[in-house]
């Protein structure tokens, strides 16, 4: 079972910009964890539907995080992390032959 994969998008917040792209698959709005880092080194986990909202692309290949006004300041760092567990429940062999029924 593989659980060590991590996917992240990082952005430096620009004044007046509230929308940031999520470039990894999203299936539910809670599939992205949003962290905000300040220039002083502090960081915090933002709260969905309080600090930000999420919209998912129709094909679930990503989406958009939209910050609420006043949550972030120019120069802050926004980190969008995949909260989807990357597990492989099935053991597959790289030498196995896969056949399909006729």
C-alpha positions as CSV (number, residue, x, y, z in Angstrom):
1,X,0.0,0.0,0.0
2,X,1.5,3.4,-1.0
3,X,0.7,6.3,1.3
4,X,3.8,8.6,0.8
5,X,2.7,10.7,-2.2
6,X,2.1,14.4,-1.5
7,X,0.7,16.9,-4.0
8,X,1.0,20.6,-3.3
9,X,0.4,24.0,-5.0
10,X,2.2,27.0,-3.6
11,X,1.3,30.6,-4.3
12,X,2.6,34.0,-3.1
13,X,-0.4,36.0,-2.4
14,X,-0.8,39.1,-4.5
15,X,-2.8,42.2,-3.4
16,X,-6.3,42.0,-4.8
17,X,-6.1,38.3,-6.0
18,X,-8.4,36.0,-4.2
19,X,-8.6,33.0,-6.6
20,X,-6.0,30.3,-6.8
21,X,-5.9,27.2,-9.0
22,X,-5.9,23.7,-7.7
23,X,-4.0,21.5,-10.2
24,X,-4.5,18.1,-8.7
25,X,-7.7,15.9,-8.8
26,X,-10.6,17.0,-6.5
27,X,-13.6,14.8,-5.9
28,X,-15.1,16.7,-2.9
29,X,-14.6,20.2,-1.7
30,X,-12.8,18.8,1.4
31,X,-10.2,17.2,-0.8
32,X,-7.9,20.2,-0.5
33,X,-6.3,21.5,2.7
34,X,-5.4,25.2,2.6
35,X,-2.5,26.6,4.7
36,X,-1.5,30.2,5.0
37,X,2.1,31.1,5.9
38,X,3.1,34.6,7.0
39,X,6.4,36.4,6.5
40,X,7.1,36.1,10.2
41,X,7.2,32.3,9.9
42,X,3.8,31.5,11.4
43,X,1.3,29.4,9.6
44,X,-2.2,28.2,10.1
45,X,-4.7,25.8,8.5
46,X,-7.6,27.8,7.0
47,X,-11.2,26.7,7.5
48,X,-13.4,25.7,4.5
49,X,-16.5,27.9,4.2
50,X,-15.1,30.3,6.7
51,X,-11.7,31.4,5.3
52,X,-12.1,30.1,1.7
53,X,-14.4,28.3,-0.7
54,X,-13.7,25.6,-3.2
55,X,-15.1,24.9,-6.7
56,X,-14.4,21.7,-8.5
57,X,-13.8,21.5,-12.3
58,X,-16.5,19.4,-14.1
59,X,-14.0,16.7,-15.0
60,X,-12.6,16.6,-11.4
61,X,-9.0,17.4,-12.6
62,X,-8.7,20.3,-10.3
63,X,-10.6,23.4,-9.3
64,X,-10.3,26.8,-7.6
65,X,-9.8,28.0,-4.1
66,X,-11.3,31.5,-3.4
67,X,-10.1,33.3,-0.3
68,X,-12.5,35.5,1.7
69,X,-11.6,39.1,1.9
70,X,-9.0,39.9,4.6
71,X,-7.8,36.4,5.2
72,X,-4.5,36.9,3.5
73,X,-2.2,39.8,2.8
74,X,0.2,40.4,0.0
75,X,3.4,38.5,0.5
76,X,1.8,35.6,2.4
77,X,2.3,32.1,1.1
78,X,-0.7,30.0,0.3
79,X,-0.2,26.2,0.2
80,X,-2.9,24.0,-1.3
81,X,-2.4,20.3,-0.3
82,X,-4.2,17.3,-1.6
83,X,-6.2,15.8,1.2
84,X,-7.1,12.7,-0.9
85,X,-5.4,9.6,0.6
86,X,-3.1,8.1,-2.0
87,X,-3.4,4.4,-1.2
88,X,-3.2,1.4,-3.3
89,X,-5.5,-1.3,-1.8
90,X,-4.6,-3.9,-4.4
91,X,-1.3,-5.6,-4.6
92,X,-0.2,-5.7,-8.2
93,X,2.8,-7.6,-9.6
94,X,4.9,-6.1,-12.3
95,X,5.3,-9.6,-13.9
96,X,1.7,-10.7,-13.8
97,X,-0.3,-11.4,-17.0
98,X,-3.7,-9.8,-17.1
99,X,-6.2,-11.5,-19.3
100,X,-9.6,-10.3,-20.3
101,X,-12.6,-12.6,-20.8
102,X,-13.5,-13.3,-24.5
